[in-house]
Protein backbone atom coordinates (compact mmCIF):
# COMPACT_ATOMS: atom_id res chain seq x y z
CA UNK A 1 0.00 0.00 0.00
CA UNK A 2 1.34 3.44 -0.96
CA UNK A 3 1.28 5.98 1.85
CA UNK A 4 -0.25 9.34 0.99
CA UNK A 5 1.89 12.44 1.36
CA UNK A 6 -0.67 14.46 3.30
CA UNK A 7 1.39 17.67 3.39
CA UNK A 8 1.71 17.65 -0.40
CA UNK A 9 -1.99 16.85 -0.67
CA UNK A 10 -2.92 19.79 1.58
CA UNK A 11 -0.69 22.15 -0.41
CA UNK A 12 -2.21 21.02 -3.72
CA UNK A 13 -5.70 21.28 -2.24
CA UNK A 14 -5.30 24.88 -1.06
CA UNK A 15 -3.36 25.92 -4.18
CA UNK A 16 -6.30 24.74 -6.30
CA UNK A 17 -8.65 27.05 -4.40
CA UNK A 18 -10.28 24.39 -2.26
CA UNK A 19 -10.31 24.44 1.55
CA UNK A 20 -9.17 21.91 4.11
CA UNK A 21 -10.37 22.18 7.70
CA UNK A 22 -9.35 20.62 11.00
CA UNK A 23 -12.16 18.40 12.30
CA UNK A 24 -10.39 17.39 15.51
CA UNK A 25 -6.97 17.81 17.06
CA UNK A 26 -4.97 16.37 19.92
CA UNK A 27 -1.31 17.12 20.70
CA UNK A 28 -0.21 14.12 18.61
CA UNK A 29 -2.97 13.65 16.02
CA UNK A 30 -5.07 15.71 13.63
CA UNK A 31 -8.19 14.87 11.60
CA UNK A 32 -8.52 16.95 8.44
CA UNK A 33 -11.47 17.23 6.05
CA UNK A 34 -10.94 18.21 2.41
CA UNK A 35 -13.75 20.45 1.18
CA UNK A 36 -14.84 21.34 -2.35
CA UNK A 37 -14.11 24.87 -3.49
CA UNK A 38 -17.65 25.40 -4.79
CA UNK A 39 -19.66 25.03 -1.63
CA UNK A 40 -17.72 23.28 1.07
CA UNK A 41 -19.00 19.72 0.60
CA UNK A 42 -16.61 17.25 2.23
CA UNK A 43 -14.80 15.16 -0.36
CA UNK A 44 -12.33 13.25 1.80
CA UNK A 45 -11.00 13.04 5.34
CA UNK A 46 -7.83 11.68 6.91
CA UNK A 47 -6.26 11.23 10.34
CA UNK A 48 -2.53 11.75 10.73
CA UNK A 49 0.06 11.46 13.49
CA UNK A 50 2.84 12.45 11.07
CA UNK A 51 4.98 15.21 12.64
CA UNK A 52 5.28 16.89 9.21
CA UNK A 53 1.49 17.16 8.94
CA UNK A 54 1.20 18.41 12.52
CA UNK A 55 3.83 21.10 11.80
CA UNK A 56 2.20 22.10 8.51
CA UNK A 57 -1.28 22.41 10.03
CA UNK A 58 0.05 24.00 13.22
CA UNK A 59 -2.70 25.71 15.18
CA UNK A 60 -4.69 26.71 12.09
CA UNK A 61 -8.40 25.92 11.96
CA UNK A 62 -8.34 25.64 8.19
CA UNK A 63 -6.38 26.54 5.07
CA UNK A 64 -7.66 30.12 5.08
CA UNK A 65 -5.68 30.84 8.27
CA UNK A 66 -2.13 32.14 7.88
CA UNK A 67 0.51 29.40 7.71
CA UNK A 68 2.57 28.90 10.89
CA UNK A 69 6.01 30.45 10.91
N, CA, C and O atoms as a GROMACS GRO file, in nm:
protein
  276
    1UNK      N    1   0.084  -0.118   0.000
    1UNK     CA    2   0.000   0.000   0.000
    1UNK      C    3   0.089   0.125   0.000
    1UNK      O    4   0.184   0.134   0.078
    2UNK      N    5   0.057   0.220  -0.086
    2UNK     CA    6   0.134   0.344  -0.096
    2UNK      C    7   0.079   0.444   0.005
    2UNK      O    8  -0.041   0.471   0.009
    3UNK      N    9   0.167   0.498   0.086
    3UNK     CA   10   0.128   0.598   0.185
    3UNK      C   11   0.109   0.733   0.118
    3UNK      O   12   0.190   0.774   0.035
    4UNK      N   13   0.002   0.801   0.154
    4UNK     CA   14  -0.026   0.934   0.098
    4UNK      C   15   0.066   1.036   0.164
    4UNK      O   16   0.094   1.029   0.283
    5UNK      N   17   0.112   1.131   0.084
    5UNK     CA   18   0.189   1.244   0.136
    5UNK      C   19   0.087   1.353   0.168
    5UNK      O   20   0.050   1.433   0.081
    6UNK      N   21   0.041   1.356   0.293
    6UNK     CA   22  -0.067   1.446   0.330
    6UNK      C   23  -0.028   1.593   0.322
    6UNK      O   24  -0.112   1.677   0.289
    7UNK      N   25   0.098   1.627   0.350
    7UNK     CA   26   0.139   1.767   0.339
    7UNK      C   27   0.129   1.811   0.194
    7UNK      O   28   0.074   1.918   0.166
    8UNK      N   29   0.180   1.732   0.103
    8UNK     CA   30   0.171   1.765  -0.040
    8UNK      C   31   0.025   1.774  -0.084
    8UNK      O   32  -0.012   1.862  -0.162
    9UNK      N   33  -0.056   1.684  -0.034
    9UNK     CA   34  -0.199   1.685  -0.066
    9UNK      C   35  -0.265   1.814  -0.018
    9UNK      O   36  -0.345   1.874  -0.090
   10UNK      N   37  -0.234   1.856   0.104
   10UNK     CA   38  -0.292   1.979   0.158
   10UNK      C   39  -0.248   2.102   0.078
   10UNK      O   40  -0.327   2.192   0.051
   11UNK      N   41  -0.120   2.104   0.040
   11UNK     CA   42  -0.069   2.215  -0.041
   11UNK      C   43  -0.140   2.220  -0.176
   11UNK      O   44  -0.184   2.327  -0.219
   12UNK      N   45  -0.151   2.106  -0.242
   12UNK     CA   46  -0.221   2.102  -0.372
   12UNK      C   47  -0.366   2.144  -0.356
   12UNK      O   48  -0.420   2.216  -0.440
   13UNK      N   49  -0.429   2.098  -0.248
   13UNK     CA   50  -0.570   2.128  -0.224
   13UNK      C   51  -0.591   2.279  -0.211
   13UNK      O   52  -0.678   2.336  -0.277
   14UNK      N   53  -0.512   2.343  -0.126
   14UNK     CA   54  -0.530   2.488  -0.106
   14UNK      C   55  -0.485   2.568  -0.228
   14UNK      O   56  -0.545   2.671  -0.259
   15UNK      N   57  -0.382   2.522  -0.298
   15UNK     CA   58  -0.336   2.592  -0.418
   15UNK      C   59  -0.439   2.588  -0.530
   15UNK      O   60  -0.441   2.675  -0.617
   16UNK      N   61  -0.526   2.486  -0.527
   16UNK     CA   62  -0.630   2.474  -0.630
   16UNK      C   63  -0.754   2.556  -0.596
   16UNK      O   64  -0.850   2.559  -0.673
   17UNK      N   65  -0.752   2.621  -0.479
   17UNK     CA   66  -0.865   2.705  -0.440
   17UNK      C   67  -0.966   2.636  -0.349
   17UNK      O   68  -1.065   2.697  -0.309
   18UNK      N   69  -0.940   2.511  -0.318
   18UNK     CA   70  -1.028   2.439  -0.226
   18UNK      C   71  -0.981   2.464  -0.082
   18UNK      O   72  -0.875   2.521  -0.060
   19UNK      N   73  -1.061   2.419   0.014
   19UNK     CA   74  -1.031   2.444   0.155
   19UNK      C   75  -1.018   2.310   0.227
   19UNK      O   76  -1.095   2.217   0.202
   20UNK      N   77  -0.921   2.302   0.316
   20UNK     CA   78  -0.917   2.191   0.411
   20UNK      C   79  -0.945   2.250   0.549
   20UNK      O   80  -0.914   2.367   0.575
   21UNK      N   81  -1.004   2.171   0.636
   21UNK     CA   82  -1.037   2.218   0.770
   21UNK      C   83  -1.005   2.110   0.873
   21UNK      O   84  -1.018   1.991   0.846
   22UNK      N   85  -0.964   2.154   0.991
   22UNK     CA   86  -0.935   2.062   1.100
   22UNK      C   87  -1.067   2.023   1.166
   22UNK      O   88  -1.142   2.108   1.213
   23UNK      N   89  -1.094   1.893   1.169
   23UNK     CA   90  -1.216   1.840   1.230
   23UNK      C   91  -1.192   1.816   1.378
   23UNK      O   92  -1.278   1.846   1.461
   24UNK      N   93  -1.076   1.760   1.411
   24UNK     CA   94  -1.039   1.739   1.551
   24UNK      C   95  -0.888   1.740   1.562
   24UNK      O   96  -0.816   1.716   1.465
   25UNK      N   97  -0.842   1.768   1.684
   25UNK     CA   98  -0.697   1.781   1.706
   25UNK      C   99  -0.665   1.739   1.848
   25UNK      O  100  -0.737   1.773   1.943
   26UNK      N  101  -0.558   1.665   1.862
   26UNK     CA  102  -0.497   1.637   1.992
   26UNK      C  103  -0.350   1.676   1.977
   26UNK      O  104  -0.308   1.708   1.866
   27UNK      N  105  -0.273   1.674   2.084
   27UNK     CA  106  -0.131   1.712   2.070
   27UNK      C  107  -0.054   1.625   1.970
   27UNK      O  108   0.045   1.671   1.913
   28UNK      N  109  -0.097   1.500   1.949
   28UNK     CA  110  -0.021   1.412   1.861
   28UNK      C  111  -0.099   1.357   1.742
   28UNK      O  112  -0.054   1.264   1.676
   29UNK      N  113  -0.217   1.414   1.714
   29UNK     CA  114  -0.297   1.365   1.602
   29UNK      C  115  -0.391   1.474   1.552
   29UNK      O  116  -0.442   1.554   1.630
   30UNK      N  117  -0.414   1.474   1.421
   30UNK     CA  118  -0.507   1.571   1.363
   30UNK      C  119  -0.597   1.498   1.262
   30UNK      O  120  -0.551   1.411   1.188
   31UNK      N  121  -0.725   1.536   1.260
   31UNK     CA  122  -0.819   1.487   1.160
   31UNK      C  123  -0.854   1.604   1.071
   31UNK      O  124  -0.898   1.709   1.118
   32UNK      N  125  -0.834   1.586   0.941
   32UNK     CA  126  -0.852   1.695   0.844
   32UNK      C  127  -0.956   1.654   0.740
   32UNK      O  128  -0.953   1.542   0.689
   33UNK      N  129  -1.048   1.744   0.710
   33UNK     CA  130  -1.147   1.723   0.604
   33UNK      C  131  -1.108   1.808   0.484
   33UNK      O  132  -1.068   1.923   0.499
   34UNK      N  133  -1.119   1.749   0.366
   34UNK     CA  134  -1.094   1.821   0.241
   34UNK      C  135  -1.229   1.860   0.183
   34UNK      O  136  -1.316   1.775   0.160
   35UNK      N  137  -1.246   1.991   0.161
   35UNK     CA  138  -1.375   2.045   0.118
   35UNK      C  139  -1.368   2.096  -0.025
   35UNK      O  140  -1.264   2.147  -0.068
   36UNK      N  141  -1.478   2.082  -0.098
   36UNK     CA  142  -1.484   2.134  -0.235
   36UNK      C  143  -1.478   2.286  -0.233
   36UNK      O  144  -1.519   2.350  -0.137
   37UNK      N  145  -1.425   2.342  -0.341
   37UNK     CA  146  -1.411   2.487  -0.349
   37UNK      C  147  -1.541   2.555  -0.389
   37UNK      O  148  -1.551   2.678  -0.382
   38UNK      N  149  -1.642   2.479  -0.431
   38UNK     CA  150  -1.765   2.540  -0.479
   38UNK      C  151  -1.882   2.528  -0.382
   38UNK      O  152  -1.998   2.536  -0.424
   39UNK      N  153  -1.856   2.509  -0.256
   39UNK     CA  154  -1.966   2.503  -0.163
   39UNK      C  155  -1.934   2.434  -0.032
   39UNK      O  156  -2.018   2.430   0.058
   40UNK      N  157  -1.814   2.382  -0.021
   40UNK     CA  158  -1.772   2.328   0.107
   40UNK      C  159  -1.811   2.185   0.136
   40UNK      O  160  -1.791   2.139   0.248
   41UNK      N  161  -1.866   2.112   0.038
   41UNK     CA  162  -1.900   1.972   0.060
   41UNK      C  163  -1.772   1.892   0.089
   41UNK      O  164  -1.671   1.910   0.021
   42UNK      N  165  -1.778   1.806   0.189
   42UNK     CA  166  -1.661   1.725   0.223
   42UNK      C  167  -1.640   1.617   0.118
   42UNK      O  168  -1.732   1.542   0.083
   43UNK      N  169  -1.517   1.611   0.067
   43UNK     CA  170  -1.480   1.515  -0.036
   43UNK      C  171  -1.402   1.398   0.023
   43UNK      O  172  -1.419   1.284  -0.020
   44UNK      N  173  -1.318   1.428   0.120
   44UNK     CA  174  -1.234   1.325   0.180
   44UNK      C  175  -1.196   1.370   0.320
   44UNK      O  176  -1.215   1.486   0.357
   45UNK      N  177  -1.144   1.276   0.398
   45UNK     CA  178  -1.100   1.304   0.534
   45UNK      C  179  -0.987   1.209   0.567
   45UNK      O  180  -0.986   1.094   0.523
   46UNK      N  181  -0.890   1.257   0.646
   46UNK     CA  182  -0.783   1.168   0.691
   46UNK      C  183  -0.742   1.204   0.833
   46UNK      O  184  -0.764   1.316   0.880
   47UNK      N  185  -0.682   1.106   0.900
   47UNK     CA  186  -0.626   1.123   1.034
   47UNK      C  187  -0.476   1.102   1.020
   47UNK      O  188  -0.432   1.007   0.955
   48UNK      N  189  -0.398   1.189   1.083
   48UNK     CA  190  -0.253   1.175   1.073
   48UNK      C  191  -0.185   1.204   1.206
   48UNK      O  192  -0.224   1.295   1.280
   49UNK      N  193  -0.083   1.124   1.234
   49UNK     CA  194   0.006   1.146   1.348
   49UNK      C  195   0.143   1.190   1.300
   49UNK      O  196   0.235   1.206   1.380
   50UNK      N  197   0.157   1.209   1.170
   50UNK     CA  198   0.284   1.245   1.107
   50UNK      C  199   0.329   1.383   1.157
   50UNK      O  200   0.256   1.481   1.143
   51UNK      N  201   0.449   1.391   1.216
   51UNK     CA  202   0.498   1.521   1.264
   51UNK      C  203   0.501   1.629   1.156
   51UNK      O  204   0.481   1.746   1.186
   52UNK      N  205   0.526   1.591   1.030
   52UNK     CA  206   0.528   1.689   0.921
   52UNK      C  207   0.389   1.748   0.899
   52UNK      O  208   0.377   1.868   0.873
   53UNK      N  209   0.287   1.667   0.909
   53UNK     CA  210   0.149   1.716   0.894
   53UNK      C  211   0.114   1.805   1.013
   53UNK      O  212   0.055   1.912   0.996
   54UNK      N  213   0.150   1.761   1.133
   54UNK     CA  214   0.120   1.841   1.252
   54UNK      C  215   0.189   1.978   1.245
   54UNK      O  216   0.130   2.078   1.284
   55UNK      N  217   0.312   1.982   1.196
   55UNK     CA  218   0.383   2.109   1.180
   55UNK      C  219   0.316   2.195   1.074
   55UNK      O  220   0.298   2.315   1.093
   56UNK      N  221   0.281   2.134   0.961
   56UNK     CA  222   0.220   2.210   0.851
   56UNK      C  223   0.086   2.270   0.894
   56UNK      O  224   0.059   2.387   0.866
   57UNK      N  225   0.003   2.193   0.959
   57UNK     CA  226  -0.128   2.241   1.003
   57UNK      C  227  -0.111   2.340   1.117
   57UNK      O  228  -0.180   2.442   1.122
   58UNK      N  229  -0.019   2.311   1.209
   58UNK     CA  230   0.005   2.400   1.322
   58UNK      C  231  -0.121   2.420   1.404
   58UNK      O  232  -0.192   2.323   1.434
   59UNK      N  233  -0.150   2.544   1.439
   59UNK     CA  234  -0.270   2.571   1.518
   59UNK      C  235  -0.383   2.630   1.432
   59UNK      O  236  -0.480   2.683   1.484
   60UNK      N  237  -0.367   2.618   1.300
   60UNK     CA  238  -0.469   2.671   1.209
   60UNK      C  239  -0.598   2.591   1.219
   60UNK      O  240  -0.595   2.470   1.243
   61UNK      N  241  -0.710   2.658   1.201
   61UNK     CA  242  -0.840   2.592   1.196
   61UNK      C  243  -0.868   2.538   1.057
   61UNK      O  244  -0.934   2.435   1.041
   62UNK      N  245  -0.817   2.608   0.956
   62UNK     CA  246  -0.834   2.564   0.819
   62UNK      C  247  -0.731   2.632   0.730
   62UNK      O  248  -0.646   2.707   0.778
   63UNK      N  249  -0.739   2.604   0.600
   63UNK     CA  250  -0.638   2.654   0.507
   63UNK      C  251  -0.649   2.803   0.480
   63UNK      O  252  -0.561   2.860   0.416
   64UNK      N  253  -0.755   2.866   0.527
   64UNK     CA  254  -0.766   3.012   0.508
   64UNK      C  255  -0.690   3.088   0.614
   64UNK      O  256  -0.666   3.208   0.599
   65UNK      N  257  -0.651   3.021   0.723
   65UNK     CA  258  -0.568   3.084   0.827
   65UNK      C  259  -0.425   3.097   0.776
   65UNK      O  260  -0.382   3.019   0.690
   66UNK      N  261  -0.353   3.194   0.827
   66UNK     CA  262  -0.212   3.214   0.788
   66UNK      C  263  -0.131   3.091   0.828
   66UNK      O  264  -0.153   3.033   0.934
   67UNK      N  265  -0.036   3.054   0.742
   67UNK     CA  266   0.051   2.940   0.771
   67UNK      C  267   0.139   2.972   0.892
   67UNK      O  268   0.180   3.086   0.912
   68UNK      N  269   0.169   2.868   0.973
   68UNK     CA  270   0.257   2.890   1.089
   68UNK      C  271   0.397   2.926   1.044
   68UNK      O  272   0.442   2.884   0.937
   69UNK      N  273   0.464   3.004   1.123
   69UNK     CA  274   0.601   3.045   1.091
   69UNK      C  275   0.701   2.963   1.167
   69UNK      O  276   0.821   2.984   1.152
   0.00000   0.00000   0.00000
